[in-house]
Each structure stands twice: as structure tokens, then as C-alpha cells.
Amino acid sequence: MMIHQRMILLCLLIMLVLAGKCTGNAVVFPWGCTNYSGVCRPVCLPAELPFGPFGCANGFICCVSHIIL
């Protein structure tokens, strides 16, 4: 039982170390906020839907007023 707890603790520590090295890396997508007719804002207006940080600067999210599928 003690071996299993140590293995789980070791796995968690490895995951924390790997997660710490990945901070600061931005995810790059081949599309941006303008592809969805959106606007980058710090906070979306009540009539807009937050669509994520696609193509926006750090701290901004893509706000879309309507989504056409």
C-alpha cells in the first residue's frame, strides 16, 4: 500500500514540474477573432458571447455578438 502512495505522489510531482515549465506559452491557432466577426475586449458586453482568447492579446477574450454555423 505504501508503494502505491509513493508512486502516486511521484507522478503528481512530475506533473507539477511539467506544468510549471509550460506556463507562459501561448496556444497558437490558425484562426483569429476576426474570423468569427468578433472583437477583442477585456470583458464582453452583456449581449455578446465570450468565445475564448483566439487571436487576442494576453488578458483579452474574443467577444462575438452572434455565431453563424
TISE-178419 format. One line per 2 residues: for each residue z negated, x negated, y negated of N, C-alpha, C. Coordinates in steps of 0.2 Angstrom, whole numbers, plus 5000, padded with zeros to 4 digits. Layout:
<pts>
Z/X/Y/Z/X/Y/Z/X/Y | ...
</pts>
This chain:
<pts>
5000/4996/5006/5000/5000/5000/5000/4996/4994 | 4996/4990/4994/4996/4986/4988/5002/4982/4987
5006/4981/4992/5013/4978/4991/5018/4982/4987 | 5017/4989/4989/5022/4994/4986/5020/4994/4978
5014/4994/4977/5012/4995/4970/5014/4989/4966 | 5014/4983/4969/5016/4977/4966/5023/4977/4965
5027/4979/4970/5034/4979/4969/5036/4984/4963 | 5033/4990/4963/5035/4995/4958/5033/4992/4951
5028/4988/4950/5026/4985/4944/5031/4980/4942 | 5033/4976/4947/5038/4971/4946/5044/4974/4943
5047/4979/4947/5053/4982/4945/5052/4985/4938 | 5047/4988/4936/5046/4991/4929/5046/4985/4924
5043/4980/4925/5043/4974/4921/5050/4971/4920 | 5054/4971/4925/5060/4968/4924/5065/4973/4920
5064/4980/4921/5067/4985/4917/5065/4984/4910 | 5059/4983/4908/5057/4982/4901/5060/4976/4898
5060/4971/4902/5063/4965/4899/5071/4966/4898 | 5074/4969/4902/5081/4970/4901/5082/4975/4896
5078/4980/4895/5079/4985/4890/5077/4981/4883 | 5073/4977/4883/5071/4973/4876/5077/4969/4874
5081/4966/4879/5087/4962/4877/5093/4966/4875 | 5093/4973/4876/5098/4977/4874/5098/4980/4868
5092/4980/4864/5091/4983/4858/5095/4979/4853 | 5098/4983/4848/5102/4981/4843/5109/4981/4844
5111/4982/4851/5118/4983/4852/5120/4990/4851 | 5126/4990/4848/5128/4997/4846/5133/4999/4851
5134/5005/4853/5139/5008/4858/5145/5009/4854 | 5150/5006/4856/5157/5007/4853/5161/5012/4857
5164/5017/4853/5168/5022/4856/5175/5022/4853 | 5180/5023/4857/5187/5023/4854/5188/5029/4849
5184/5033/4848/5185/5039/4843/5179/5039/4838 | 5180/5042/4833/5175/5042/4827/5174/5049/4825
5170/5049/4820/5168/5056/4817/5173/5060/4814 | 5178/5056/4811/5184/5059/4808/5189/5063/4813
5188/5060/4820/5192/5064/4825/5190/5071/4826 | 5184/5072/4824/5181/5079/4825/5180/5083/4819
5184/5080/4814/5183/5083/4807/5176/5084/4805 | 5172/5078/4806/5165/5078/4804/5164/5074/4798
5158/5074/4796/5156/5070/4790/5149/5066/4792 | 5149/5060/4791/5143/5056/4792/5137/5057/4787
5132/5060/4789/5126/5061/4785/5120/5059/4788 | 5114/5057/4784/5108/5056/4787/5105/5062/4791
5106/5068/4788/5103/5074/4791/5109/5079/4790 | 5110/5083/4795/5115/5088/4795/5113/5094/4791
5118/5098/4788/5116/5104/4784/5115/5109/4789 | 5111/5115/4787/5109/5120/4792/5115/5123/4796
5121/5123/4793/5127/5126/4796/5131/5122/4800 | 5129/5115/4800/5133/5110/4804/5129/5109/4811
5133/5106/4815/5130/5104/4822/5130/5096/4822 | 5124/5093/4824/5124/5086/4825/5128/5084/4831
5133/5079/4830/5137/5078/4836/5136/5071/4838 | 5131/5067/4836/5129/5060/4838/5131/5055/4833
5130/5049/4834/5132/5044/4829/5139/5041/4830 | 5144/5045/4833/5150/5042/4834/5154/5040/4828
5155/5034/4827/5159/5031/4821/5155/5031/4815 | 5148/5032/4815/5144/5032/4809/5140/5026/4808
5138/5024/4802/5134/5018/4801/5127/5020/4804 | 5123/5014/4805/5116/5015/4808/5112/5020/4803
5109/5024/4807/5105/5029/4803/5108/5035/4801 | 5115/5036/4802/5119/5042/4801/5121/5045/4807
5122/5052/4807/5125/5055/4813/5131/5059/4810 | 5135/5061/4815/5141/5065/4814/5140/5072/4813
5141/5075/4808/5139/5082/4807/5146/5086/4807 | 5147/5091/4811/5153/5095/4812/5151/5102/4811
5156/5105/4806/5155/5112/4804/5157/5117/4810 | 5162/5115/4813/5165/5119/4819/5168/5114/4824
5168/5116/4830/5171/5112/4836/5177/5117/4839 | 5183/5113/4839/5189/5117/4842/5190/5113/4848
5190/5117/4854/5191/5114/4860/5198/5115/4862
</pts>
